[in-house]
Amino acid sequence: MKADAPNDAIETLSKNLFVPFFEKLLADGAIHEYEINTEAIHTTAPGTFFVFYVAANAEALDKVNSSLRETMKASPLSGPAFGSLVDFEKHRDDLLRSVATYK
């Protein structure tokens, strides 16, 4: 997050952007799980947050990306609102692979 972001910025983004987006993907079966996490003990800069999701397969990753594009078109203020709070100069992406069983 940017240094001047409000204290509840992650909560606000979660409630208004992340949760509705991921809940739709969860209901569609494209993802099995998602998390929005912060660090309890800071090993990176304060304000760092993580968004994780577990996709069903490679096609589901395409669906997530397509849904993100549709979400940004349907709510054109979401992108600027997100960008006004997040410091992209410290941006990092990770693509992780995990073998999991959901029952």
Phi, psi and omega in degrees: 000154174292152183301327182265010178293145179298157181300332181261021185298317181294318177298317179295314177298319180298309184297319189261344184231300187294308186298310178301320180298308183287328178296323177295316179295324177295314179296326179283348181083007180286328177235158179257338187194152172214157178215145169240113188238150169236165179274132174284322175241119187285115171255349172238185182299141174304145182095356177287136176223160184232139174241118180242146169213153179249115181272149182294323182189184182297323179296327179294326176299320176297321179294321177299312180297319178296316179296324178296316177299317179296319179298317180294325177291319183288332181228078187297344178276347181299315181299307178297324178296315178298312181296333180286343183253336188258134177271100184282350177293336179256019184295137176222141173243143173229138171245112185247148177242134181223147173254119184222156175239125178249127179236000000 
